[in-house]
Amino acid sequence: MKDRDFAYASGYMRTLENKMLTPTDYDALLHSYSVEEAVRHLSYRGYGHARLGQELDAQEMLKSETQYIWSEMRGACPKGAPIDLPLLQNDFHNLKTVLKAYFSRVNPMPLMLEPWTMEPESIYLPIIRENHEDLPARIKEPALEAFAILQRDGDGQLAEIVLDTALYALTQEAAAHTEDPLAIEWADLRIAIMNMKVALRGAHMGKSEAFLRQAMLDCRHISADSLAQAAENGVALVLDVIQESGFPSIAEAAGTSFAAFEKCCDNALIALIRPARLKTFGFEPIFGFLLGKEYEIQSVRIILSGIQSRIPSDTIRERLRDTYV
């Protein structure tokens, strides 16, 4: 696709981008006395797009906002635009949920994430009916492997590794197919971050180099071989590899806590996509906006959860990721 194919979508995206939450909005939310007050502020800012007179609770509002943004951008973008790339993560979340529910004998449908690229029923029904050949082609192989692991050994950790590596490999392949530099770089950085997480957790758990390497994927940002080898010899060596690979702030955060590490990784991804705002046409600014909106909704969810748990506003603020706008 050519940049001019996205001319209308880019223009419309700017109107949606201009409605994203500002630092003033985040301050207002952080100083809300209750979740209800915060929801009222979000409603005033147009969040949730409820019908006149309709009141939404916090979860309904966030779900409605997500659905609205994706519906609007799908409608605005030319046919065949690869905007669904970030949604592969929701598909694999739904697959994991279905598998866990199958072996726990519970209904997974209320836990499905939206939006998706694969109808949850297309994953759920083949699993519960044990008619696995009807699974969507893109997830069939890792789904069958994970199912066999859970059925044979009950090893949830290994099953999750199989599904995570499949997700990131599929995302990397799909990003390469777009030929969009930002999408390709984003997919590669996400793999680097996944590899770092695997190495850090593996080092804490005393996992072998061979086990860890099979849970990693090759990427340009950091050597999976070096991470796996370091992890077998302790956390300190993993931090050295991360720092020497050009991620000193992530290494420093990882040395503090895993929560600080995850926040720093998210901020690195946001820093990667933020320059897309300066682009006028093409797929890049649309892709950046969709990811930026995802992080915005994530921040709102953190704030609302913190308010509900009566966590001090300064503590909640420390947990928030950087903003896209």
C-alpha positions in Angstrom: 0.0 0.0 0.0 1.1 3.6 -0.7 1.2 6.3 1.8 -1.6 8.2 0.0 -3.9 5.2 0.5 -4.1 6.2 4.1 -4.8 9.9 3.5 -8.4 9.8 4.8 -7.6 7.4 7.7 -4.6 9.7 8.7 -6.8 12.8 8.8 -9.6 11.1 10.7 -7.0 9.6 13.1 -5.8 13.1 14.0 -9.3 14.0 15.2 -9.3 10.9 17.5 -5.7 11.6 18.6 -6.7 15.2 19.6 -9.3 13.6 22.0 -6.7 11.5 23.9 -6.2 12.2 27.6 -3.9 15.0 28.6 -1.6 15.3 31.7 -4.4 17.5 33.2 -6.9 14.7 32.7 -4.5 12.2 34.4 -4.1 14.6 37.3 -7.9 14.9 37.6 -8.3 11.1 37.6 -5.5 10.6 40.2 -7.2 13.1 42.6 -10.7 11.6 42.2 -12.2 10.5 45.5 -13.9 7.5 44.1 -14.0 5.3 41.0 -17.4 6.8 40.2 -16.0 10.4 40.2 -13.2 9.2 37.9 -15.7 7.6 35.5 -17.7 10.8 35.5 -14.6 12.7 34.4 -13.9 10.2 31.7 -17.5 10.4 30.5 -17.2 14.1 30.3 -14.1 13.7 28.1 -16.1 11.4 25.8 -14.8 8.1 27.0 -17.0 5.1 26.4 -19.3 6.8 23.9 -22.4 5.9 25.9 -25.8 6.7 24.5 -27.6 9.8 25.9 -28.7 9.0 29.5 -26.7 5.7 29.6 -24.3 5.2 32.5 -21.4 2.9 32.2 -19.4 1.3 35.0 -15.6 1.5 34.8 -15.0 -1.8 33.0 -17.9 -1.2 30.5 -16.5 2.2 29.7 -13.0 0.9 29.0 -14.3 -1.9 26.9 -16.6 0.4 25.0 -13.8 2.9 24.4 -11.5 0.1 23.0 -14.3 -1.2 20.7 -15.0 2.3 19.5 -11.4 3.2 18.5 -10.8 -0.1 16.7 -14.2 0.1 14.9 -13.6 3.7 13.8 -10.1 3.0 12.5 -11.1 -0.2 10.8 -13.8 1.7 9.0 -11.4 4.6 8.0 -8.5 2.5 6.8 -8.3 1.1 3.3 -9.2 -2.6 2.9 -6.3 -4.9 3.7 -4.5 -2.4 6.0 -2.6 -4.4 8.6 -4.0 -2.6 11.6 -4.9 -5.8 13.4 -1.2 -6.6 14.0 -1.4 -5.7 17.8 -4.5 -7.8 18.2 -2.6 -11.1 17.8 -1.8 -10.7 21.5 -5.5 -10.8 22.4 -6.0 -13.9 20.2 -3.3 -15.8 22.1 -4.6 -14.5 25.4 -8.0 -16.0 24.5 -6.3 -19.3 23.4 -4.5 -19.5 26.8 -7.8 -18.8 28.6 -9.7 -21.4 26.7 -7.0 -24.1 27.4 -6.9 -23.3 31.1 -10.7 -23.3 31.2 -10.9 -26.6 29.5 -8.7 -28.4 32.0 -10.3 -26.5 34.9 -13.8 -27.2 33.6 -15.0 -23.6 33.7 -16.6 -21.3 31.1 -13.9 -19.1 29.5 -16.1 -16.8 27.5 -16.6 -14.0 30.0 -12.8 -13.7 30.1 -12.2 -13.2 26.4 -10.4 -10.1 25.4 -11.7 -7.8 22.6 -11.1 -6.9 19.9 -9.6 -9.9 18.2 -8.7 -11.2 14.8 -10.1 -14.7 15.5 -13.6 -15.2 16.9 -13.3 -16.7 20.4 -15.9 -19.3 19.4 -13.5 -20.5 16.6 -11.0 -21.3 19.4 -13.3 -22.4 22.1 -15.6 -24.8 20.2 -12.8 -27.0 18.6 -11.1 -27.3 22.0 -14.2 -28.3 24.1 -15.4 -30.6 21.3 -11.8 -32.0 20.9 -12.1 -31.4 17.2 -8.8 -29.7 17.0 -8.6 -29.8 13.2 -11.1 -27.0 13.1 -8.8 -24.6 15.0 -7.8 -21.5 13.0 -4.7 -22.3 10.9 -2.5 -19.6 12.4 -2.7 -21.0 15.9 -3.4 -24.7 15.3 0.2 -26.0 15.7 1.1 -24.2 19.0 -2.4 -24.8 20.3 -2.1 -28.6 19.7 1.4 -28.6 21.3 0.3 -26.7 24.3 -2.8 -28.9 24.7 -0.7 -32.0 24.6 1.7 -30.6 27.2 -1.2 -29.8 29.6 -2.9 -33.1 29.0 0.2 -35.2 29.4 2.2 -33.3 32.1 0.0 -30.5 33.4 3.0 -28.2 32.9 1.4 -24.8 32.5 4.7 -23.0 32.4 6.0 -25.0 29.5 2.6 -24.6 27.6 2.8 -20.8 28.1 6.3 -20.7 26.7 5.2 -22.6 23.6 2.3 -20.1 23.1 4.4 -17.0 23.8 7.1 -17.9 21.4 4.5 -18.8 18.7 2.8 -15.4 19.3 6.0 -13.4 18.9 7.1 -15.4 15.9 3.8 -14.8 14.2 3.8 -11.1 15.1 7.4 -10.8 13.7 6.3 -12.6 10.5 3.2 -10.4 10.1 5.1 -7.2 10.8 7.7 -8.1 8.1 4.8 -8.7 5.7 3.6 -5.1 6.2 7.0 -3.8 5.1 6.4 -0.9 7.5 9.6 0.1 9.3 7.8 1.0 12.6 5.8 -2.2 12.7 9.0 -4.3 12.0 11.0 -2.4 14.7 8.2 -2.7 17.2 7.9 -6.5 16.7 11.6 -6.9 17.1 11.8 -4.8 20.3 9.0 -6.8 21.8 10.9 -10.0 21.1 14.0 -8.5 22.7 11.9 -7.6 25.8 10.4 -11.1 25.9 13.9 -12.6 25.8 15.0 -10.4 28.7 12.0 -11.4 30.7 12.6 -15.1 30.0 16.3 -14.7 31.0 15.6 -12.8 34.2 12.9 -15.3 35.3 15.1 -18.2 34.3 18.0 -16.9 36.3 15.9 -16.6 39.4 14.5 -20.1 38.9 17.8 -21.8 38.1 16.7 -22.9 34.6 19.3 -24.4 32.2 20.7 -22.6 29.2 19.1 -25.1 26.8 15.6 -24.7 28.4 15.8 -20.9 28.2 17.1 -20.8 24.7 14.1 -22.7 23.4 11.9 -20.1 25.0 13.6 -17.2 23.1 13.5 -16.0 19.5 16.3 -14.3 17.5 16.1 -10.6 17.1 18.3 -7.7 16.2 18.3 -5.8 19.5 19.9 -8.4 21.8 21.6 -11.8 21.5 19.3 -14.6 22.7 22.3 -16.9 23.0 24.1 -14.5 25.3 21.0 -14.0 27.4 20.4 -17.7 27.8 24.1 -18.4 28.6 24.2 -15.6 31.2 20.9 -16.6 32.8 22.3 -20.0 33.6 25.0 -18.2 35.6 22.9 -15.7 37.6 20.9 -12.5 37.4 23.9 -10.2 37.6 25.3 -11.6 34.3 21.9 -11.1 32.6 21.8 -7.5 33.7 25.3 -7.1 32.2 24.1 -8.5 28.9 21.1 -6.2 28.9 23.2 -3.1 29.7 25.9 -3.9 27.1 23.2 -4.4 24.5 22.2 -0.8 24.7 19.5 -1.0 27.4 21.1 0.6 30.5 17.8 2.0 31.9 16.1 -1.4 31.6 19.0 -3.1 33.3 18.9 -0.6 36.1 15.2 -1.1 36.5 15.5 -4.8 36.4 18.0 -4.6 39.3 15.3 -2.8 41.3 12.2 -4.9 40.9 10.3 -6.8 38.2 7.5 -4.2 38.3 10.1 -1.5 37.6 11.5 -3.6 34.8 8.1 -4.1 33.1 7.4 -0.4 33.3 10.7 0.6 31.8 10.2 -1.9 29.0 6.7 -0.4 28.2 8.3 3.0 28.2 10.9 1.9 25.7 8.1 0.7 23.4 6.2 4.0 23.8 9.4 5.9 23.1 9.8 3.9 19.9 6.2 4.6 18.6 5.9 8.3 19.7 7.8 9.8 16.7 5.0 8.3 14.5 2.9 11.3 15.6 5.2 13.5 13.5 4.4 11.6 10.3 1.6 13.1 8.1 0.5 10.2 5.9 1.0 6.4 5.7 0.4 3.5 8.0 3.0 4.5 10.6 1.0 7.3 12.4 -2.1 5.1 12.4 -0.1 2.2 13.9 1.5 4.5 16.5 -1.9 5.9 17.4 -3.5 2.5 18.0 -0.6 1.4 20.2 -0.6 4.8 22.0 -4.3 4.5 22.7 -3.8 1.0 24.1 -1.3 2.3 26.6 -3.6 5.2 27.5 -6.4 2.7 28.3 -3.9 0.6 30.3 -3.0 3.7 32.3 -6.6 4.5 33.0 -7.2 0.9 34.2 -4.2 1.2 36.6 -5.6 4.5 38.0 -9.1 3.1 38.5 -7.8 -0.1 40.1 -5.6 2.0 42.4 -8.5 4.3 43.4 -10.6 1.3 44.1 -7.9 -0.3 46.3 -7.4 3.1 48.1 -3.7 3.4 47.0 -2.3 6.9 47.4 -2.2 8.9 44.2 1.6 9.4 44.3 2.0 5.6 44.4 -0.4 5.1 41.5 1.5 7.8 39.5 4.7 5.9 40.0 3.1 2.9 38.3 1.9 4.8 35.2 3.7 4.4 31.9 4.8 7.4 29.8 2.1 9.0 27.6 1.9 8.8 23.8 0.7 12.4 23.5 
